[in-house]
């Protein structure tokens, strides 16, 4: 029993040491409900989470997507709401019909409040058939939450940017 007590004490001391080191280095900071990642760390982690989400959807990999979304995640577009499983299924069905998508996150804007983030970005890419590549842009917004280990999306709203819209590339809106 002494060996187990010693092991627990050593593990507790190491955990406290690593936590205090992280706080001093600015990687996390105290909050009312735990510790929050620093804005710099959060921004990079959110960027990585979005890239991982898009990669998982591109690969039709629901298991991988579920590592970056909450259990009750949903995606909303064109007036329809999709769970993570439904979203992956819908993209798979469109691929089966010959349609493919290319996606990349651009113009990323993040508003942080400890473990919560409002994330707005433009998803630039294309909607492709075997005969034609159609450049496409989507304005997207995700609500993300830090679970203590990683950032996970709670929901994503997506709307295609039409060429004659106020935020189209040729727009003169200031």
N, C-alpha and C positions, 0 to 999 in steps of 0.2 A: 504493500500500500504506500510506503514511503516513496518508492520510485515513481508511482503514479502522481502523488502530490507534488513532487519535485518537477515532473514533466509539465503538469498543469501550471505551476508557478512560472516556470521558464517560458512556456507558451504565452501566458498572460503578459509577462514582462516584455517579450519580443513584440507582441501585438501593440502594447502601449507605446513602446519605443518607435515602432514604425508609424503609428498614428501621430505621435508628437512630431516626428521628423516631417511627415507629410504636411502637417499644419504649419510648421515653421518654414517649409519650403514654398508654401503658397499653393500647393496642389489641391488642398481642401481647406475649408474654413468653417468654424463653428456656426451653427444656425440654431433656431428654436427647435428644429426637429431633426437633429443629426448633423452631418457634415456635408458641405457642398463643395463640388469641384470648383477650382479657380476658373474665372472666365476664359483664360487662355486654354486651360486643359479641356474645359467643357466645349469650347468652339471646335477644337480638333476632334474630340470624341464624337460630337454630333455630326461633323463632316464624315467621319468614318462610319458612323451608324447609318447615315443616309446612303452612302456608297454600298454598304453591305446589304441594306434593304433592296436597293435597285438590282444588285447582283443576284440576290436570292430570287427575286421575281423574274429576272431575265432567265435564270436557270431552272425555273419552275420548282424551286426547292423550298417547300413549305417549312420543313424542319429548320432550315437555316434562317428563313424569314422570322420564324417564331422566337429566335434568339434576340431579335431587334425590335419586337413589338410586344405590347402588353397582351394578356390573355383575351381582353375584350376589344382589341384593336379593330378599327374599321376604316375603310377607304371609301370616299364619297366622290362621285363624278357623274355628271349628266343626270342629276336627280336620283341616282341609285346608290345604295349603300352596300358594300361588300365586306364580309369578314376576311381575314387573312386567307383562309382556305378558299373562299369564293373568288377572291382576287387572283390567286394563283391558278385556279381552275378556269377562270375567264380568259386570262392571258394564254393559257395552254390551248383552249378552244380556238382562240383567234389564230394562234400559230398553226393549228391543225388545218385551218382554212387558208393558209399561205401568207398570213400577215405577220410581220415581225416588227419589233420596236427597238430603237436605240435611245438610250437615256443618259443624260449627264446633268449634274446639279451645277447651276451657275447663279450668279447674283444672289448669293446666300446672305440672308439677314437673320440674326438671332437676337432675341430678347430673353435674357436670363433672369430668373428669380430663384436662386438657390437650386433646388432640385427640379424646377419646372422651366421649360423653354418653349417659347413660341418661335417657330422656324418658318420663314417665308423664303421661297427661292423660285427660280425659273428652271424648269426641267427642259433642257434643249436636246433635241434628238431628231428622230425621224420615224415615220410609219412606212414600212416597206412591204412591197409585194415583189414577187420574182421579176416583174416587168418594170416597176417604178419605185423610186425612192422619193418620199415626200417629206421635206423638212417640216418639223412640227415643234411647237413650243407650248408648254403647259405652265400656267401659274399655279404653284402648289404651296400649301400651308400645312405644316404638321405641328401637332402638340406633342411634346416629348417630355418624359419624366426620367430622372436619374434614380435608379433603384439601389444605389450604394456601390454598384459594380459597373454598370453600363447605362447608356441612354437608350430608352425604348420609346417608340412612337405609340401614342394612344389613339390617334386618328390622323388621317391625311385627307385633305380636300384638294381636288385637282380640277382645273378648268382649262380647256384648250384656249390659247391666245390666237385670236383670229387676226389676219393681216390688217384689217381695217379698224382694229380696236385701238384704244388710247395708248396701250403699252406695246404695240407692235413696233418692230425695229425702225420702220420708216416714219414713225410718229414725230410730230413737232411739239408734243406736250412737254411743258417745263414744270 
